[in-house]
Amino acid sequence: MKDAAPQTFYLSDYTPPAFLIDEVSLTFRLAPEATRVISRIHFVPNPDTTDRSFFLHGEQLKLISAKIDGHDANPTLTAQGLTAEVPDHEFTWEAEVEISPATNTALEGLYMSNGMYCTQCEAEGFRKITYYPDRPDVMAPFHVRIEGDLPVLLSNGNPVDQGEGWAEWSDPWPKPAYLFALVAGDLRATSGTFTTRSGNEVALNLWVRPGDEGKTEFGLQALKDSMKWDEDVYGREYDLDLFNIVAVDDFNMGAMENKGLNIFNSSAVLASPETSTDANFERIEGIIAHEYFHNWTGNRITCRDWFQLCLKEGLTVFRDQQFTSDMRSEPVKRISDVLMLRARQFREDAGPLAHNVRPESYQEINNFYTATVYEKGAEVIGMLFRLVGETDYYRALDMYFQRHDGQACTIEDWIAVFEDATGRDLTQFKRWYTQAGTPHLTVTEEWVNGKYNLHFKQETKPTPGQPDKQPLVIPIAVGLLAHDGSEIVPTTLLEMTEAAQTFSFDGLTERPIPSILREFSAPVVLHRDTNNQERAFLLAHDTDPFNKWEAGRALAKDVLVRMITKGTKPDTGFLDALRQMALDDTQDPAFRALAMALPSQDDIAQTLFASGVTPDPMAIYGAVKTLSRAIAEHMKDDLPALLAANTVTEPYQPNAEQSGKRALANTALSLLSKLDNGAAAQAQYDAADNMTQQLSALSCLIRAGAGADALAKFEQQWHGDRLVMDKWFGLQVMLAEPEDAARVAQTLTERDDFDMKNPNRFRAVFGALAGNPAGFHHPSGDGYRTMADWLIKLDTVNPQTTARMCSAFDTWKRYDADRQAMIRDQLERIAAKPDLSRDVTEMVERIMAA
């Protein structure tokens, strides 16, 4: 690797900026391959430091001119930026640079997407636009003038003036460069208004390409709902006259919270019943809320440095989780969040990519937009919420907004607010931010003369760079049930602070059945000796929805593990319990659908590995397939009625009630398709008037081996819709038989409509390949080779997306020696690529270091 030793940045090396900025003026003269950017920046010495060295970040820029207070600056240029001699007092820097948006395939900085100019500056993209101190602790108001021949010219803040071929924007709120945004293109707006509780009317626009206007109403309503919710729950009002959202086809992330001008991956904002599934609608609602909530938790209060990324992302994820819980089903949302946490973050913690919620070092910050920062960061906020209580939590948040508005902050600032608001010492709790790894919580129990003791032990296994771990503060929500199913002790929050600790319950008349870690009150792995009889009891009687679901999940895992390791047949007790739960009309249909879903193949692989068994992806695939068939056979007389009872006949609405019923109906359809060769699925496909039903039926037909005609019809119907075709691409790879998965993926890349420069299309194919565990890990090694082939190709075009896709290999050490050798060969082949990007270099080195 030519870039084998990129620079490492350390949290401990932070120094404040030598200069601050009180005014930024930018002029953009747009041209596809020769955009001119003219900057005028007023610098003032930072009174908090005596350092007066002047350095501006800049990459891939052609400097035309540079002046200081009107005189030629004669800066020294490097690949990372420039330095210059500057006065020891305030001064004005002026520069003109030239950049080429049309050839910027990395989709970072200013680039073009199908004729539209757009930006992505988080984390360090602004340095590809002009020379600037591109760090989040330098905040300033921006005035922007855009000159170009496109009809819509947008930037941050409020519009100032416009004319033929130009527009000017002003953002009065100081912001770091990563929040800068510009969009220019032939766009159409769906518009609305929102009146804040103070009576200010805010103009709302959702901008899309011509032809996408019919997919905007849901997104606009989700924005209004988010604004209202943030006022009602957090007391936060919007602070500009205008809020714009723009849908962009080519985008590395889901969306970006730029002040007043949110830029969205089109897949994260465009929605219609015909083209979007229920899951798409919920995801869009949540992402729109997330980016809007950043207006306060990320924009008004931002990060001092990128090591503090979890300060804005963990808090904002927690807020969007709260929002979705209020808008939809709180138990279903909690279960869904834990499923994602275990699938992505626990996997991260258990492998070579484990890192602190607040990292201590990085080579490429784009590699730390991870589940640990986002999802585990949100879990840390949730634990804080539980420990201090709802009243003190919101009191602390009010203090946070009041104390730090307009500032770039740290985790220490965040913790100090809670300590001041509640009087608690949170020194030990802060370890959740500084200690990597998933804690393992072991519990044993003791019953003596009416006294019930729970003995807990916590252990966090070594992670890269952190061999020794200290005890954490772990909130453990516990309830106790009687043998008739009644609740003896309602949910009680235990606060564990020691490596080993005992909690006692006195005065009980019978030995209770414990329900431990209710609502998944801490992101830990719970170990407790129990049996399937007790799990079935909790599945039937637990009053906590999460633990009710968890009991069924544990039953399913136990059955699958015994099938894989001991060759047993599917357990009849489990099948009976699952059937009873599925037919319980007192339970939310969405909950029943979740409870009927079997653990993922990756989840089973991790479960086996954690217990000392080398997982065989083919054996896991076979066991899951066999158990699914057994469930279908066990419920064959119930499935038609379950499907009919939950089939929605009213006009489509993406609300929680209808979505839950469709989820349960499609679960029944999936099982029924294993018995009727897809006949019911074909009927649903032919009659479907929404994408949820159509795509579910198509999936069932593919699994039943009857999907060829439906795939052809689906393509004929939707070939002109890029987002729907992403579904078509992904479904074929995800559901391919293991021996065919790599071949199917490769064949799809040979189509004219496969474009590796589009992250959505690349992820549709290769994200699906990684998401087909038996296919990706097929003993032939074809999955590994095909993935590596395309990551090598993509790195030259888009390093960010390539680096994130490298995580497909991060579990390589859990598998057998042959698979490990094949994966290592592919990692070494990627590492040997000439001019390998800094992004991918870091990821591959960390994975191989295992």
C-alpha positions in Angstrom: 0.0 0.0 0.0 1.4 3.4 -0.9 -0.6 5.0 1.9 0.3 2.3 4.4 0.9 4.8 7.3 -1.6 7.6 7.1 -1.6 10.1 9.9 -3.3 9.1 13.2 -5.2 11.8 15.1 -5.5 11.5 18.9 -8.1 13.0 21.3 -5.3 13.9 23.7 -3.7 16.1 21.1 -6.5 18.6 20.8 -5.5 22.2 20.7 -7.8 25.2 20.3 -7.8 27.0 16.9 -5.3 29.9 16.6 -7.9 32.1 15.0 -11.7 32.4 15.1 -14.0 33.7 12.4 -16.8 36.2 12.8 -17.9 36.5 9.1 -17.7 34.3 6.0 -18.7 35.4 2.5 -18.7 32.9 -0.4 -19.4 33.3 -4.1 -19.9 30.3 -6.3 -19.7 30.7 -10.1 -20.9 27.3 -11.1 -19.5 25.3 -14.0 -19.4 21.5 -14.1 -15.6 21.1 -14.5 -14.4 24.6 -13.5 -16.5 26.1 -10.6 -14.9 29.2 -9.1 -15.3 29.7 -5.4 -14.4 33.1 -4.0 -14.1 33.4 -0.3 -13.8 36.4 2.0 -13.2 35.5 5.6 -12.7 37.8 8.6 -10.3 36.2 11.1 -9.7 37.2 14.7 -7.1 35.9 17.1 -8.4 33.3 19.6 -8.1 34.8 23.1 -7.9 31.3 24.6 -4.5 30.5 23.0 -1.2 32.2 22.3 -0.7 30.2 19.1 -0.8 32.4 16.0 0.1 29.8 13.4 -2.2 30.1 10.3 -3.2 26.9 8.6 -6.2 26.4 6.3 -7.4 23.0 5.2 -7.7 22.4 1.5 -7.6 19.4 -0.8 -7.9 19.0 -4.5 -8.1 22.8 -5.0 -6.6 24.9 -7.7 -5.6 28.2 -6.1 -6.1 31.2 -8.4 -5.4 34.0 -5.9 -5.0 34.6 -2.2 -4.9 38.0 -0.4 -4.6 39.2 3.2 -6.1 42.6 3.8 -5.9 43.2 0.1 -2.3 42.3 -0.4 -1.0 39.1 -2.1 -0.6 36.4 0.5 2.0 34.0 -1.2 0.9 31.0 0.9 2.8 27.7 1.1 0.7 24.9 -0.4 0.6 21.2 0.6 -1.7 18.3 -0.3 -3.6 19.0 3.0 -3.9 22.8 2.9 -1.9 26.0 3.1 0.1 28.1 5.6 0.8 31.8 5.4 2.3 34.7 7.4 -0.5 36.6 8.9 -0.7 39.7 11.2 -1.1 39.2 15.0 -4.5 40.9 14.9 -7.7 40.6 13.1 -7.5 40.5 9.3 -9.5 39.5 6.2 -8.5 36.6 4.0 -9.6 36.5 0.4 -9.1 33.6 -2.0 -10.3 32.3 -5.3 -10.1 28.6 -6.1 -11.3 26.3 -8.9 -12.8 22.9 -8.4 -14.4 20.3 -10.7 -17.8 19.1 -9.3 -18.5 16.9 -12.4 -15.5 14.7 -11.8 -15.9 14.4 -8.0 -17.1 10.8 -7.8 -16.3 10.6 -4.1 -19.5 12.6 -3.4 -17.7 14.7 -0.8 -17.4 18.5 -1.1 -19.2 20.0 -4.1 -20.2 17.4 -6.7 -22.8 16.7 -9.4 -25.6 14.2 -9.4 -27.3 13.8 -12.7 -27.0 17.5 -13.6 -27.6 18.8 -10.0 -24.9 20.5 -7.9 -24.9 19.4 -4.3 -22.7 19.3 -1.3 -21.7 16.9 1.4 -19.3 18.4 3.9 -19.6 16.2 7.0 -17.1 15.3 8.2 -14.3 17.0 6.3 -15.7 17.8 2.9 -15.6 21.6 3.0 -11.9 21.5 2.5 -12.6 20.3 -1.0 -14.6 23.4 -1.7 -12.2 26.2 -0.5 -9.4 26.8 1.9 -10.8 27.1 5.4 -10.2 25.9 9.0 -12.3 22.8 8.5 -12.9 21.9 12.1 -16.2 21.9 14.0 -15.0 24.2 16.8 -14.6 27.1 14.3 -18.2 28.6 13.9 -19.3 31.6 11.9 -22.3 33.1 10.1 -22.2 32.6 6.4 -23.3 34.8 3.5 -23.4 32.9 0.2 -23.9 34.1 -3.4 -24.6 31.4 -6.1 -24.2 32.2 -9.8 -25.4 29.7 -12.3 -27.8 28.9 -15.2 -30.0 26.5 -13.2 -33.4 27.6 -12.0 -33.1 26.7 -8.3 -30.1 27.9 -6.3 -30.2 27.1 -2.6 -27.9 27.5 0.4 -28.2 27.6 4.2 -30.3 30.1 6.1 -32.8 32.6 4.8 -33.0 34.0 1.2 -31.6 37.5 0.9 -32.1 38.4 -2.8 -32.2 36.8 -6.2 -32.2 37.6 -9.9 -31.7 36.0 -13.3 -28.9 33.5 -12.8 -28.1 34.3 -9.2 -29.3 34.0 -5.6 -28.0 35.2 -2.2 -28.5 33.5 1.1 -27.6 34.4 4.7 -27.4 32.1 7.7 -27.3 34.3 10.8 -26.5 31.4 13.2 -22.8 30.6 13.6 -22.0 27.2 12.3 -19.0 25.0 11.5 -18.0 24.4 7.9 -19.3 20.8 8.0 -22.9 22.2 8.1 -22.5 24.3 4.9 -24.8 23.3 2.0 -25.4 24.3 -1.6 -27.8 22.8 -4.1 -28.4 24.0 -7.6 -30.6 22.2 -10.2 -33.8 21.9 -12.1 -36.0 21.1 -9.1 -39.7 21.1 -8.1 -41.0 21.9 -4.6 -43.8 20.6 -2.6 -44.4 23.5 -0.1 -46.2 24.0 3.2 -45.9 26.1 6.4 -45.5 25.5 10.0 -46.4 27.9 12.7 -44.2 27.7 15.8 -45.6 28.0 19.3 -44.3 31.6 19.4 -46.3 32.4 16.3 -43.6 32.5 13.7 -44.6 31.1 10.3 -41.9 28.9 8.7 -42.0 28.2 5.0 -41.3 24.5 4.2 -40.1 23.1 0.9 -39.3 19.6 -0.2 -37.3 19.8 -3.5 -37.2 16.9 -5.9 -36.5 16.2 -9.6 -39.3 16.6 -12.1 -41.4 13.4 -11.9 -40.9 12.8 -8.2 -43.5 15.4 -7.0 -45.9 12.6 -6.2 -43.6 11.2 -3.5 -43.3 14.2 -1.3 -46.4 14.6 0.8 -45.4 12.0 3.5 -42.0 13.6 4.0 -43.5 17.1 4.3 -46.0 15.8 6.9 -43.2 14.0 8.8 -41.3 17.3 9.0 -44.3 19.1 10.5 -44.8 16.3 13.0 -41.1 16.4 14.0 -41.3 20.2 14.5 -44.4 19.9 16.6 -43.0 17.0 18.7 -39.7 18.8 19.4 -41.7 21.8 20.7 -44.0 19.6 22.8 -41.4 17.3 24.3 -38.1 19.2 24.3 -39.3 22.8 24.1 -37.2 23.5 21.0 -38.5 25.8 18.3 -37.2 26.3 14.8 -35.1 29.4 14.4 -35.2 30.4 10.7 -37.9 31.6 8.3 -37.4 28.7 5.9 -36.7 25.0 6.0 -35.6 23.3 2.8 -35.1 19.6 2.1 -33.6 18.3 -1.1 -33.7 14.8 -2.5 -30.4 13.7 -4.1 -29.9 10.5 -6.0 -26.2 10.1 -5.4 -25.4 10.4 -1.7 -23.1 8.4 0.6 -25.2 8.7 3.7 -28.9 8.7 4.5 -29.2 12.4 5.0 -27.4 15.5 6.3 -28.6 18.1 8.8 -27.1 21.2 7.2 -28.6 24.3 8.8 -31.9 25.1 7.1 -31.1 23.0 4.0 -31.2 19.3 4.8 -29.9 17.2 1.9 -31.3 13.7 1.7 -30.5 10.5 -0.1 -33.6 10.2 -2.3 -34.2 6.7 -0.7 -34.6 8.4 2.7 -37.3 11.0 1.7 -39.3 9.9 -1.4 -42.3 7.8 -0.6 -45.6 6.7 -2.1 -47.7 3.6 -1.4 -47.0 2.2 -4.9 -43.2 2.5 -4.6 -42.4 2.3 -0.9 -42.9 -0.3 1.8 -44.2 0.2 5.3 -40.6 -0.1 6.4 -39.6 2.6 4.0 -42.3 4.9 5.3 -41.2 4.4 8.9 -37.5 4.8 8.0 -38.2 8.0 6.2 -40.3 9.4 9.1 -37.5 8.6 11.5 -34.7 10.0 9.3 -36.6 13.3 8.7 -37.1 13.6 12.4 -33.4 12.8 13.1 -32.1 15.5 10.8 -34.6 18.0 12.0 -33.8 17.3 15.7 -30.1 18.0 14.8 -31.1 21.7 14.5 -30.6 21.9 18.2 -28.6 18.8 19.1 -25.8 19.2 16.5 -26.3 22.6 14.9 -27.0 25.1 17.6 -24.8 23.0 19.9 -22.2 21.1 18.0 -19.0 19.1 18.6 -15.7 20.6 19.7 -13.9 17.9 17.6 -14.8 14.8 15.7 -13.9 12.6 18.7 -17.1 14.0 20.2 -19.3 12.8 17.3 -21.5 10.7 19.7 -22.4 14.0 21.5 -24.6 15.0 18.6 -25.4 11.6 17.0 -26.1 9.5 20.1 -28.4 12.2 21.6 -30.2 12.8 18.3 -30.7 9.0 17.7 -32.2 8.7 21.1 -34.5 11.7 20.3 -35.6 10.2 17.0 -36.3 6.8 18.8 -38.5 8.6 21.3 -40.3 10.3 18.4 -41.0 7.1 16.5 -42.1 5.4 19.8 -44.7 8.2 20.2 -45.8 8.1 16.6 -46.1 4.4 16.3 -45.7 1.5 18.8 -43.3 1.9 21.7 -42.7 -1.8 22.4 -42.2 -2.6 18.7 -39.9 0.3 18.3 -37.8 -0.8 21.2 -37.6 -4.4 19.9 -36.6 -3.1 16.5 -33.9 -0.9 17.9 -32.4 -3.8 20.0 -32.5 -6.0 16.9 -30.4 -3.5 15.0 -28.1 -2.9 18.0 -27.4 -6.6 18.3 -27.0 -7.1 14.6 -24.6 -4.2 14.0 -23.2 -2.8 17.2 -22.7 -6.0 19.2 -21.1 -7.5 16.2 -18.8 -4.4 16.0 -17.9 -4.7 19.7 -17.1 -8.4 19.3 -14.6 -7.9 16.4 -11.6 -6.0 15.3 -13.6 -2.8 14.7 -14.5 -2.4 18.3 -14.0 1.1 19.6 -15.2 3.5 22.3 -18.4 5.4 21.9 -16.0 8.4 22.0 -12.9 7.1 20.1 -9.5 8.0 21.3 -7.8 8.0 17.9 -8.6 7.7 14.2 -7.0 7.9 10.8 -10.1 8.7 8.8 -13.1 10.1 10.7 -15.5 8.8 8.0 -14.8 5.3 9.3 -16.3 6.2 12.7 -19.8 6.9 11.6 -20.6 3.5 13.2 -23.2 1.7 15.1 -21.1 2.2 18.2 -21.3 6.0 17.9 -24.9 6.1 16.8 -26.8 3.2 18.3 -24.7 2.5 21.4 -24.4 6.3 21.8 -28.2 6.4 22.0 -28.3 3.5 24.5 -26.0 5.5 26.7 -28.4 8.4 26.6 -31.2 6.0 27.4 -29.4 4.6 30.4 -28.9 8.2 31.7 -32.6 8.8 31.2 -33.5 5.8 33.3 -31.0 6.5 36.0 -31.9 10.2 36.6 -35.6 9.8 35.8 -37.8 11.6 33.3 -38.2 14.9 35.3 -34.5 15.4 35.9 -33.6 14.3 32.4 -35.7 17.1 30.8 -34.5 19.6 33.4 -30.9 18.7 32.5 -31.6 19.1 28.8 -33.1 22.6 29.4 -29.9 23.5 31.2 -27.8 22.0 28.3 -29.6 24.1 25.7 -29.4 27.2 27.8 -25.7 26.8 28.9 -24.2 25.7 25.6 -26.3 27.3 22.8 -23.9 28.4 20.1 -21.0 26.4 21.4 -18.9 23.5 20.3 -18.9 21.0 23.2 -17.5 17.8 24.6 -18.8 14.8 26.5 -17.4 16.4 29.6 -19.7 19.4 29.1 -22.6 17.0 28.6 -21.9 15.0 31.8 -21.3 18.2 33.8 -24.8 19.4 32.9 -26.4 16.2 34.4 -24.2 16.4 37.5 -25.2 20.0 38.1 -28.9 19.4 37.4 -29.2 16.2 39.5 -26.4 16.4 42.1 -25.2 12.9 41.0 -21.6 12.0 40.6 -21.4 10.5 37.0 -17.6 9.8 37.0 -18.2 6.1 36.8 -21.0 6.4 34.3 -18.7 8.3 31.9 -16.9 4.9 31.4 -19.6 4.1 28.9 -18.1 6.7 26.6 -14.5 5.7 27.2 -14.6 1.9 27.4 -15.2 -0.3 24.4 -16.9 -3.6 24.3 -20.3 -5.1 25.3 -20.6 -6.0 29.0 -21.6 -9.5 29.8 -24.0 -9.7 32.8 -24.3 -13.1 34.6 -27.0 -13.6 37.1 -27.7 -16.4 39.6 -30.5 -16.6 42.1 -31.1 -17.7 45.6 -34.4 -18.3 47.5 -34.2 -18.5 51.3 -37.2 -18.2 53.6 -39.2 -15.6 51.6 -36.1 -13.7 50.6 -35.1 -13.7 46.9 -31.5 -12.8 46.0 -30.2 -11.9 42.6 -26.4 -12.2 42.3 -25.0 -10.2 39.4 -21.5 -10.3 37.9 -20.4 -8.0 35.1 -17.5 -8.6 32.7 -16.3 -6.8 29.6 -14.0 -8.7 27.4 -10.7 -7.2 26.1 -11.0 -5.1 22.9 -8.3 -3.8 20.5 -6.1 -1.5 22.5 -8.1 -2.0 25.8 -7.1 -5.3 27.5 -8.3 -4.2 31.0 -11.9 -3.2 31.8 -13.4 -1.5 34.8 -16.9 -2.0 36.2 -19.6 0.1 34.6 -22.8 1.6 36.0 -25.5 -0.7 34.7 -29.2 0.0 35.2 -31.1 -3.3 35.4 -34.8 -3.2 35.2 -36.4 -6.2 37.0 -39.9 -7.5 37.6 -41.0 -10.6 39.5 -43.8 -12.8 38.5 -45.9 -15.4 40.4 -46.5 -18.8 39.0 -50.0 -17.9 38.0 -48.6 -15.1 35.8 -49.5 -12.2 38.1 -46.9 -9.6 38.9 -45.4 -9.8 42.5 -42.9 -7.0 42.1 -43.5 -4.4 39.3 -40.6 -3.1 37.3 -37.8 -1.9 39.6 -34.6 -0.3 38.5 -31.5 -1.8 40.1 -28.3 0.2 39.8 -25.2 -2.0 39.5 -21.9 -0.3 40.1 -19.6 -3.2 41.2 -18.0 -6.1 39.4 -20.2 -8.3 41.5 -23.4 -7.2 43.4 -26.4 -8.7 45.1 -29.9 -7.3 45.2 -32.5 -8.8 47.5 -36.4 -8.8 47.6 -37.9 -9.6 51.0 -41.3 -10.7 52.2 -42.3 -12.9 49.2 -44.7 -15.8 49.6 -43.4 -17.9 46.8 -40.2 -18.2 44.8 -40.8 -15.8 41.9 -40.0 -16.1 38.2 -37.7 -13.1 37.3 -38.1 -10.9 34.3 -34.6 -9.3 34.0 -33.4 -6.4 31.9 -36.9 -5.2 31.1 -37.2 -2.8 28.1 -33.5 -3.8 27.5 -32.5 -1.3 30.1 -28.8 -1.6 29.3 -26.8 -2.7 26.2 -25.4 -5.9 27.7 -25.4 -9.6 27.0 -27.4 -11.3 29.8 -26.4 -14.8 30.9 -28.7 -16.9 33.1 -29.3 -20.6 33.5 -32.9 -21.3 32.7 -35.0 -23.7 30.7 -37.5 -23.7 27.9 -40.4 -24.2 30.3 -39.6 -20.9 31.9 -39.0 -19.2 28.6 -42.4 -20.4 27.4 -44.0 -19.1 30.6 -42.5 -15.6 30.1 -43.6 -15.7 26.5 -47.1 -16.3 27.6 -47.2 -14.1 30.8 -44.5 -11.5 31.0 -46.1 -8.0 31.3 -43.0 -6.4 29.8 -43.4 -6.5 26.0 -39.6 -6.6 25.4 -39.0 -9.5 27.7 -42.0 -11.3 26.4 -40.5 -11.1 22.9 -37.0 -11.9 24.3 -38.3 -15.1 25.8 -39.6 -16.3 22.5 -36.3 -15.3 20.9 -34.4 -17.3 23.4 -36.6 -20.3 22.8 -35.9 -20.1 19.1 -32.2 -19.7 19.6 -32.1 -22.7 21.8 -34.0 -24.8 19.3 -31.7 -23.7 16.5 -28.5 -24.2 18.4 -29.5 -27.8 19.4 -30.6 -28.5 15.8 -27.1 -27.4 14.6 -24.9 -28.9 17.3 -26.9 -32.0 18.3 -28.9 -32.8 15.2 -32.2 -32.6 17.1 -35.6 -32.0 15.5 -37.6 -28.8 15.9 -38.9 -28.7 19.5 -42.7 -29.2 19.8 -42.9 -27.1 22.9 -41.4 -24.1 21.0 -43.8 -24.7 18.1 -46.8 -24.7 20.5 -45.7 -21.6 22.3 -45.1 -19.8 19.0 -48.5 -20.8 17.7 -50.2 -19.6 20.9 -48.5 -16.3 20.7 -49.2 -15.8 17.0 -52.9 -16.4 17.4 -53.3 -14.2 20.5 -55.5 -11.4 19.2 -55.0 -9.4 22.4 -51.4 -8.7 21.2 -50.4 -6.0 18.7 -50.1 -7.6 15.3 -46.8 -5.8 14.8 -45.5 -7.4 18.0 -46.7 -10.8 16.9 -45.0 -10.4 13.6 -41.7 -9.6 15.3 -42.1 -12.4 17.7 -42.6 -14.9 14.9 -39.4 -13.9 13.1 -36.5 -16.3 13.7 -33.1 -15.1 14.8 -30.9 -14.0 11.9 -28.3 -16.4 10.6 -25.6 -13.9 11.7 -27.1 -13.8 15.2 -27.0 -17.6 15.4 -23.4 -17.6 14.2 -22.4 -15.1 16.9 -24.3 -17.2 19.5 -22.4 -20.3 18.6 -19.1 -18.5 18.5 -19.6 -17.0 21.9 -20.3 -20.5 23.3 -17.1 -21.9 21.9 -18.5 -23.5 18.8 -17.1 -22.6 15.3 -20.2 -21.7 13.3 -20.8 -23.3 10.0 -22.9 -20.9 7.8 -24.3 -23.8 5.7 -25.5 -25.7 8.8 -27.1 -22.5 10.1 -28.8 -21.9 6.8 -30.1 -25.4 6.8 -31.4 -25.3 10.4 -33.2 -22.0 9.8 -34.8 -23.3 6.7 -35.8 -26.5 8.4 -37.3 -24.7 11.4 -39.2 -22.3 9.2 -40.7 -25.2 7.4 -41.6 -26.9 10.7 -43.4 -23.8 11.9 -45.4 -23.7 8.7 -46.4 -27.3 9.0 -47.3 -26.8 12.7 -49.6 -23.9 11.8 -50.9 -25.0 8.5 -54.5 -25.0 9.6 -54.2 -21.5 11.1 -52.3 -19.7 8.4 -55.1 -19.0 5.9 -57.3 -17.5 8.7 -54.4 -15.5 10.2 -53.6 -14.1 6.7 -57.3 -13.3 6.0 -57.8 -11.7 9.5 -54.9 -9.3 9.0 -55.4 -8.5 5.3 -56.1 -4.7 5.1 -58.9 -3.9 2.8 -59.1 -0.2 3.5 -57.2 2.3 1.3 -53.5 2.2 2.1 -52.2 4.3 5.0 -48.6 3.9 6.3 -49.8 4.2 9.9 -48.9 1.9 12.8 -52.2 0.1 12.8 -52.3 -0.9 9.1 -48.5 -1.5 9.0 -48.8 -3.9 11.9 -51.6 -5.9 10.3 -49.7 -6.1 7.0 -46.6 -7.3 8.8 -48.5 -10.1 10.5 -50.3 -11.0 7.3 -47.1 -11.2 5.3 -45.5 -13.3 8.0 -48.4 -15.7 7.6 -48.0 -15.5 3.8 -44.3 -16.4 4.0 -45.1 -19.5 6.0 -48.0 -20.5 3.8 -45.8 -20.2 0.7 -43.6 -23.0 2.0 -46.7 -25.3 1.8 -48.6 -24.2 -1.3 -45.6 -23.6 -3.7 -46.4 -19.8 -3.7 -50.0 -20.0 -4.8 -51.3 -17.5 -2.1 -48.2 -15.3 -2.8 -49.0 -15.3 -6.5 -52.6 -14.2 -5.8 -51.4 -11.4 -3.5 -48.8 -10.3 -6.1 -51.4 -10.1 -8.8 -53.8 -8.1 -6.6 -51.3 -5.9 -4.8 -51.9 -2.1 -5.0 -49.0 -1.1 -2.8 -45.3 -2.0 -2.6 -45.5 -3.6 0.8 -47.8 -6.3 -0.5 -46.2 -6.6 -3.9 -42.6 -6.9 -2.6 -43.6 -9.4 0.2 -45.4 -11.6 -2.4 -42.4 -11.4 -4.7 -40.1 -12.5 -1.9 -42.3 -15.4 -1.1 -42.4 -16.5 -4.8 -38.6 -16.3 -5.0 -38.2 -18.5 -1.9 -40.8 -20.9 -3.2 -38.8 -21.2 -6.5 -41.6 -19.6 -8.5 -40.2 -16.1 -8.8 -38.8 -15.9 -12.3 -42.0 -14.7 -14.0 -42.8 -12.2 -11.2 -39.3 -10.8 -11.3 -39.6 -10.2 -15.0 -43.0 -8.5 -14.5 -41.7 -6.4 -11.6 -38.8 -5.2 -13.8 -41.1 -4.4 -16.7 -43.4 -2.4 -14.4 -40.7 -0.5 -12.4 -37.7 -0.3 -14.7 -38.0 3.5 -14.8 -38.0 4.0 -11.0 -34.5 3.9 -9.7 -35.4 3.3 -6.0 -37.8 0.5 -6.7 -35.2 -1.1 -8.9 -32.8 -1.0 -6.1 -35.2 -3.3 -4.2 -35.3 -5.6 -7.3 -31.5 -5.8 -7.4 -31.1 -6.5 -3.7 -33.9 -9.0 -3.4 -32.4 -11.4 -5.9 -29.0 -11.5 -4.2 -30.4 -11.6 -0.7 -32.7 -14.5 -1.4 -30.4 -16.4 -3.8 -29.4 -20.0 -2.8 -26.0 -20.0 -1.2 -24.2 -21.6 -4.1 -25.7 -19.0 -6.5 -25.4 -15.7 -4.5 -22.0 -14.5 -5.8 -22.9 -15.4 -9.4 -26.3 -13.6 -9.1 -24.5 -10.5 -7.8 -21.9 -10.6 -10.5 -24.5 -11.1 -13.2 -26.5 -8.1 -12.0 -23.4 -5.9 -12.2 -23.2 -6.6 -16.0 -26.5 -4.9 -16.6 -26.6 -1.4 -18.2 -28.5 0.0 -15.2 -25.9 -1.1 -12.6 -23.8 1.9 -11.8 -21.2 1.5 -9.1 -20.9 5.3 -8.8 -24.4 5.3 -7.3 -24.1 4.2 -3.6 -27.7 3.1 -3.4 -27.3 0.7 -6.4 -23.9 -0.6 -5.2 -25.2 -1.2 -1.7 -28.3 -2.9 -3.2 -26.2 -5.6 -4.8 -23.2 -5.9 -2.4 -24.9 -5.0 0.8 -27.3 -7.9 -0.1 -24.4 -10.2 -0.8 -23.0 -9.5 2.7 -26.5 -9.9 4.0 -26.8 -13.4 2.6 -24.5 -15.1 5.2 -24.6 -18.6 3.6 -24.0 -17.1 0.2 -21.2 -14.7 1.3 -19.5 -17.4 3.3 -20.1 -20.3 0.8 -17.2 -22.7 1.1 -16.3 -22.0 -2.6 -15.0 -18.6 -1.5 -16.9 -17.0 -4.5 -18.6 -14.5 -2.2 -15.3 -13.3 -0.8 -13.6 -12.9 -4.2 -16.6 -11.2 -5.8 -16.9 -8.7 -2.9 -13.1 -8.0 -3.0 -13.1 -7.5 -6.7 -15.7 -4.8 -6.5 -14.3 -3.1 -3.4 -11.0 -2.7 -5.3 -12.8 -1.2 -8.2 -14.9 1.1 -6.1 -12.1 2.5 -3.9 -10.8 4.6 -6.8 -14.3 6.1 -7.3 -15.8 6.4 -3.8 -13.5 5.6 -0.8 -16.2 6.3 1.8 -18.7 3.7 0.5 -15.9 1.2 -0.1 -14.6 1.5 3.5 -18.0 1.0 5.0 -18.6 -2.1 2.8 -15.3 -3.6 4.1 -17.1 -4.4 7.3 -18.5 -7.4 5.5 -15.3 -9.1 6.4 -15.1 -8.0 10.1 -16.3 -11.4 11.5 -13.7 -13.4 9.7 -12.1 -14.8 12.9 -15.2 -16.5 14.1 -15.1 -19.0 11.2 -13.1 -22.1 10.4 -9.5 -22.1 9.2 -10.3 -22.5 5.5 -12.7 -19.6 5.5 -10.2 -17.5 7.5 -7.5 -18.2 5.0 -9.7 -17.3 2.0 -10.9 -14.0 3.7 -7.3 -13.1 4.6 -6.3 -13.6 1.0 -8.9 -11.2 -0.1 -8.1 -8.6 2.5 -4.4 -8.8 1.5 -5.4 -8.4 -2.1 -7.4 -5.2 -1.2 -4.5 -4.0 0.9 -2.1 -4.4 -2.1 -4.1 -2.1 -4.3 -1.9 0.8 -5.5 -2.9 4.1 -4.1 -5.4 2.5 -1.7 -7.5 5.3 -0.1 -6.9 6.4 3.5 -10.4 5.3 4.3 -10.0 1.7 3.2 -6.4 1.4 4.4 -7.6 2.1 8.0 -10.5 -0.3 7.7 -8.5 -3.2 6.2 -5.6 -2.8 8.7 -8.0 -2.8 11.7 -9.8 -5.9 10.4 -6.6 -7.8 9.6 -5.2 -6.9 13.0 -7.6 -9.4 14.6 
